[in-house]
Amino acid sequence: MDVLQLEARPREVRKNEARRLRRQGWVPAVIYGHGEPTRHVAVRPLALRPLIYGRKAYLVRLLLPDSPPLMCISKEIQFHPVTDEPIHVDFQVLHTGEKVSLDVPIRLLGSARGVLEGGKLVQAMHVLRIRVLPSQIPDYIDVDVSELRIGQALHVRELPLPDYIEPEVDLDAVVVSVQGKTVEEAEGESEGSASA
Protein backbone atom coordinates (compact mmCIF):
# COMPACT_ATOMS: atom_id res chain seq x y z
CA MET A 1 0.00 0.00 0.00
CA ASP A 2 1.30 3.44 -0.95
CA VAL A 3 2.13 5.99 1.73
CA LEU A 4 1.18 9.63 1.26
CA GLN A 5 3.39 12.05 3.18
CA LEU A 6 1.64 15.16 4.50
CA GLU A 7 3.05 18.10 6.40
CA ALA A 8 0.81 19.39 9.17
CA ARG A 9 1.11 22.33 11.52
CA PRO A 10 -0.47 22.69 14.96
CA ARG A 11 -3.48 24.99 15.20
CA GLU A 12 -5.30 26.68 18.02
CA VAL A 13 -8.84 25.70 18.98
CA ARG A 14 -10.81 28.89 19.37
CA LYS A 15 -13.82 30.64 17.88
CA ASN A 16 -13.50 31.42 14.15
CA GLU A 17 -10.00 29.86 14.00
CA ALA A 18 -11.08 27.27 11.41
CA ARG A 19 -12.55 29.98 9.16
CA ARG A 20 -9.39 32.06 9.47
CA LEU A 21 -7.21 29.08 8.55
CA ARG A 22 -9.32 28.31 5.46
CA ARG A 23 -8.96 31.93 4.30
CA GLN A 24 -5.17 31.52 4.61
CA GLY A 25 -5.20 28.39 2.44
CA TRP A 26 -5.21 25.67 5.13
CA VAL A 27 -7.64 22.87 5.92
CA PRO A 28 -8.33 22.26 9.63
CA ALA A 29 -7.77 18.68 10.73
CA VAL A 30 -7.85 16.56 13.85
CA ILE A 31 -5.68 13.56 14.75
CA TYR A 32 -6.98 10.94 17.17
CA GLY A 33 -6.58 7.27 18.00
CA HIS A 34 -6.79 4.70 20.75
CA GLY A 35 -4.56 5.86 23.60
CA GLU A 36 -3.57 9.00 21.65
CA PRO A 37 -4.10 12.61 22.70
CA THR A 38 -6.36 14.49 20.29
CA ARG A 39 -4.30 16.92 18.23
CA HIS A 40 -5.63 19.85 16.24
CA VAL A 41 -3.62 20.59 13.11
CA ALA A 42 -3.93 22.11 9.64
CA VAL A 43 -2.85 20.77 6.23
CA ARG A 44 -2.66 22.20 2.74
CA PRO A 45 -5.65 21.37 0.47
CA LEU A 46 -3.49 20.46 -2.54
CA ALA A 47 -1.74 17.79 -0.47
CA LEU A 48 -5.12 16.09 0.08
CA ARG A 49 -5.80 15.53 -3.64
CA PRO A 50 -4.61 11.89 -3.73
CA LEU A 51 -6.94 11.10 -0.80
CA ILE A 52 -9.89 12.80 -2.51
CA TYR A 53 -9.41 11.85 -6.16
CA GLY A 54 -7.16 8.79 -5.88
CA ARG A 55 -8.47 5.45 -7.09
CA LYS A 56 -6.87 3.52 -4.25
CA ALA A 57 -6.43 3.62 -0.51
CA TYR A 58 -3.43 5.35 1.08
CA LEU A 59 -1.66 5.26 4.39
CA VAL A 60 -0.85 8.78 5.53
CA ARG A 61 2.47 9.71 7.12
CA LEU A 62 1.85 12.95 8.99
CA LEU A 63 4.87 15.13 9.61
CA LEU A 64 4.48 17.44 12.60
CA PRO A 65 7.06 19.88 13.98
CA ASP A 66 8.76 18.68 17.16
CA SER A 67 7.11 15.25 16.93
CA PRO A 68 7.90 11.86 15.39
CA PRO A 69 5.94 11.11 12.17
CA LEU A 70 2.53 9.52 12.71
CA MET A 71 1.17 6.73 10.51
CA CYS A 72 -2.55 7.35 9.97
CA ILE A 73 -5.52 6.80 7.73
CA SER A 74 -7.97 9.51 6.73
CA LYS A 75 -11.25 8.62 8.41
CA GLU A 76 -13.38 11.43 7.02
CA ILE A 77 -13.01 14.41 4.72
CA GLN A 78 -15.74 17.04 4.89
CA PHE A 79 -16.52 19.24 1.90
CA HIS A 80 -18.11 22.64 1.46
CA PRO A 81 -21.69 22.14 0.16
CA VAL A 82 -21.30 24.77 -2.58
CA THR A 83 -17.63 24.88 -3.60
CA ASP A 84 -16.93 21.18 -2.90
CA GLU A 85 -13.58 22.19 -1.40
CA PRO A 86 -12.27 20.18 1.59
CA ILE A 87 -13.05 22.00 4.83
CA HIS A 88 -12.05 19.46 7.50
CA VAL A 89 -10.18 16.16 7.80
CA ASP A 90 -10.14 13.47 10.49
CA PHE A 91 -6.99 11.33 10.76
CA GLN A 92 -6.81 8.16 12.85
CA VAL A 93 -3.43 7.04 14.18
CA LEU A 94 -2.60 3.40 13.38
CA HIS A 95 -1.27 0.94 15.93
CA THR A 96 0.31 -2.41 15.08
CA GLY A 97 -2.07 -5.26 15.83
CA GLU A 98 -5.13 -3.00 16.17
CA LYS A 99 -7.76 -3.32 13.43
CA VAL A 100 -9.16 -0.21 11.77
CA SER A 101 -12.29 0.50 9.73
CA LEU A 102 -11.89 2.31 6.45
CA ASP A 103 -13.28 2.66 2.92
CA VAL A 104 -11.29 0.96 0.16
CA PRO A 105 -12.02 1.70 -3.53
CA ILE A 106 -13.61 -1.05 -5.63
CA ARG A 107 -11.90 -1.78 -8.96
CA LEU A 108 -13.93 -3.54 -11.66
CA LEU A 109 -12.04 -6.00 -13.85
CA GLY A 110 -13.02 -7.54 -17.19
CA SER A 111 -15.86 -6.92 -19.64
CA ALA A 112 -19.27 -8.16 -18.53
CA ARG A 113 -20.93 -10.65 -20.90
CA GLY A 114 -24.21 -8.83 -20.37
CA VAL A 115 -22.75 -5.59 -21.75
CA LEU A 116 -21.66 -7.42 -24.92
CA GLU A 117 -25.27 -8.63 -25.17
CA GLY A 118 -26.58 -5.06 -25.07
CA GLY A 119 -26.97 -4.49 -21.34
CA LYS A 120 -25.60 -1.67 -19.19
CA LEU A 121 -23.07 -2.14 -16.39
CA VAL A 122 -24.17 -0.30 -13.22
CA GLN A 123 -21.70 0.07 -10.34
CA ALA A 124 -23.80 0.65 -7.23
CA MET A 125 -20.87 0.63 -4.80
CA HIS A 126 -17.59 2.44 -5.47
CA VAL A 127 -15.94 1.88 -2.08
CA LEU A 128 -16.23 -0.95 0.43
CA ARG A 129 -16.10 -0.27 4.17
CA ILE A 130 -13.86 -2.95 5.71
CA ARG A 131 -12.21 -3.74 9.05
CA VAL A 132 -8.62 -4.94 8.81
CA LEU A 133 -5.17 -4.78 10.39
CA PRO A 134 -3.08 -1.80 9.19
CA SER A 135 -0.48 -4.15 7.66
CA GLN A 136 -3.19 -5.86 5.57
CA ILE A 137 -5.00 -2.83 4.12
CA PRO A 138 -5.44 -3.45 0.36
CA ASP A 139 -4.99 -0.70 -2.24
CA TYR A 140 -8.38 -1.63 -3.68
CA ILE A 141 -10.92 -4.46 -3.84
CA ASP A 142 -10.81 -6.20 -7.23
CA VAL A 143 -14.17 -7.36 -8.60
CA ASP A 144 -14.26 -9.50 -11.76
CA VAL A 145 -17.43 -8.75 -13.74
CA SER A 146 -16.65 -10.95 -16.76
CA GLU A 147 -19.38 -13.53 -16.14
CA LEU A 148 -22.18 -11.08 -15.33
CA ARG A 149 -25.11 -11.33 -17.73
CA ILE A 150 -28.17 -9.12 -18.14
CA GLY A 151 -30.28 -9.21 -14.99
CA GLN A 152 -27.44 -10.50 -12.81
CA ALA A 153 -25.70 -8.76 -9.91
CA LEU A 154 -22.76 -9.29 -7.60
CA HIS A 155 -23.43 -8.77 -3.88
CA VAL A 156 -20.96 -8.05 -1.09
CA ARG A 157 -21.30 -11.63 0.22
CA GLU A 158 -20.15 -12.93 -3.19
CA LEU A 159 -16.90 -10.96 -3.27
CA PRO A 160 -13.80 -13.17 -3.05
CA LEU A 161 -12.40 -11.43 0.02
CA PRO A 162 -9.56 -12.97 2.02
CA ASP A 163 -10.42 -14.11 5.55
CA TYR A 164 -8.57 -11.22 7.18
CA ILE A 165 -10.88 -8.62 5.55
CA GLU A 166 -14.20 -8.09 7.33
CA PRO A 167 -16.85 -6.19 5.34
CA GLU A 168 -18.69 -3.66 7.49
CA VAL A 169 -21.70 -3.21 5.20
CA ASP A 170 -24.87 -5.18 4.44
CA LEU A 171 -23.70 -8.46 2.88
CA ASP A 172 -26.75 -8.43 0.59
CA ALA A 173 -25.88 -4.99 -0.81
CA VAL A 174 -25.38 -4.92 -4.59
CA VAL A 175 -21.87 -3.99 -5.71
CA VAL A 176 -22.40 -4.12 -9.48
CA SER A 177 -25.09 -5.34 -11.87
CA VAL A 178 -25.93 -5.56 -15.56
CA GLN A 179 -29.27 -4.06 -16.45
CA GLY A 180 -31.26 -4.56 -19.63
CA LYS A 181 -32.48 -1.65 -21.68
CA THR A 182 -35.47 0.22 -20.32
CA VAL A 183 -38.67 0.51 -22.36
CA GLU A 184 -37.83 4.17 -23.07
CA GLU A 185 -34.35 3.31 -24.34
CA ALA A 186 -35.67 0.52 -26.56
CA GLU A 187 -38.41 2.79 -27.94
CA GLY A 188 -35.88 5.57 -28.57
CA GLU A 189 -33.66 3.21 -30.50
CA SER A 190 -36.55 1.89 -32.61
CA GLU A 191 -37.66 5.43 -33.38
CA GLY A 192 -34.13 6.35 -34.40
CA SER A 193 -33.80 3.37 -36.72
CA ALA A 194 -37.25 4.05 -38.22
CA SER A 195 -36.38 7.66 -39.02
CA ALA A 196 -33.00 6.71 -40.54
N, C-alpha and C positions, 0 to 999 in steps of 0.2 A: 504494500500500500504506500502511495506517495505521501510525502510529508510537505506541508505548506508552512513556510516560515513567515511569521508575522511579528512586526515590531509593535509593541504596545507601550503606552505611557500611563502612569497613574493619573487619576482624575479625582477631583473633590466631589462629594455628594452634598449638594445644596440646591436650593430653589433656583430654577432657570439655568443651572449649569449645563445640563444636557443640550438645551437649545443653543447656548453660547458656543459649545463645542462644535455642534453641527454647522453653525455659521462660519466657524474657523476651518471647516474641512475635515472634521473628525467624526467618527461614529462611536457613541458611548457603548461600552461593553461591560459585562460582569463575568468574573471567573469564580467558579465554585466547584465543590467536590466533596466526597466523603472524607471527613477529617481535615478539610482544608478551610482556612479563613476565607471569607468572601472578599474578593478584591474588585475594586471599581477602576476600570481602565478605559482608554480610548484607542481606536485603531483607524488607519486611513481607509476610506471606502474602496479605493482602487485595489488595495491588497486583498479585499474580500471577493473579488470577481471570480476566482476559481471555485470558491465555495458556493457562489450563487449560480454561476452559469456552467460550472464543470459538469461533465457527464459521468463522474465517478466520485467516490467518497475519498476524503482526505483526512489524515491526521494533521493536527495543527501544533506547530512548535512555537509557543509564544515567548518572545524575548522581552524581558522587563528590565529596566535599569536596577542595578543593585540587587539582583535576584537570579538564581539559576533558571535556565529555560524550563518551561512547563509544557509537557505533552498533553494535548487536549483534543476534544472534538467540539465542533460547533453544534450546540443543542437546538438553538433557535435563532433565526434572523428575522427581525421585524422590519416591515417596509412601510414607507409613507403611502397612504391610500390614494394620493393623487399623482405624485411624482414617481412612485415605485422605487425610490432610493432607499438604501438600507438606513434605518434610524436607530437600531439597537441590536446587539449580538450577545447571546449567552454562550459561554465556553464552559465545558465540564472537564476538570482535570482527570486524567486517566491514572489508574493504579494497577500494577501487575497483579493478575489473579482475580481482579474484580470486574465482573461483567458490566457492560454498558448497553443502553438502548439508543439506537440511532437509525436514521433513514439511509438506505443504500440504494443508488439508482438501479433500475431494471434495464438490462440491455437485451433487445430482441435479436435473435439469430435466425438466419434462414429465410426462405420465401414460402409463405403459407400456401398449401395446395388450393385452399378455398379462394385465394386472391387470383390464382391462375385460372380458376373456374368462373371468375367474374364477381367474386365477393369483395368485401371491404374489410381490411384489418383495422380493428379498433382496440387501442391500448388504453384500458381503463385505469391501470395503475402504473405510475412512472417511477415510484420509489417504494421500497418495502421496508417497513419498520421491523428491525430485528434486535435481538438481545444476544450479545456475544462477548468473548474476551477481547481486550484490545489487540492482542497479538494475532487474532484470527479474523479481524474485520476485513471483509472482501472489498475490492475496488467497486464491484458491481455484482448484481445477480444476473447470470445468463439464463435466458429463456428461449429454448428452441421452438419455433412456431411452424416448422416445416410440415408437420403432419396435420395441422389444423385445416378442417374443411368448413364449408359454409354451414352455419348453425352451430358450430362447435366452439368451446371456450376452454381456457386453462384457468384453473382456480389455484389459490395459494397452496392448498393441501396437495396439489399435484406437482408442485415445483420440486425438482431434484436437489433439495438442500442437504448439505452435510449435517450430521447429527449435532455438531457443535453450534449450529445456527438455529435459534428459536424465533420463529415469526411471532410478532406481537400484534397481529391483526386478525380479523375474522378469517378462518381457514377456508370458508366457502366463498370469500370475495373473489370476483373475477379479475384476473390480471390482464388477459388479452382474449379477444374473440374475433371470429370472422362472421360478418353479417352479410346477408343477401341484400339485393337491391330493394329499396322501398318501392311501393306502388307508384309514387310520384316520380322517382328516378326512372323506372321502367317506362312510364307513360311519356316522360320527357324525351327519352331516347327514341321511342317509336314515333313521336311527333317529328323529331329531328330527321329521322331516316325517311319519313313520308314526304317531308318538304324538300328533301335533297333531290 
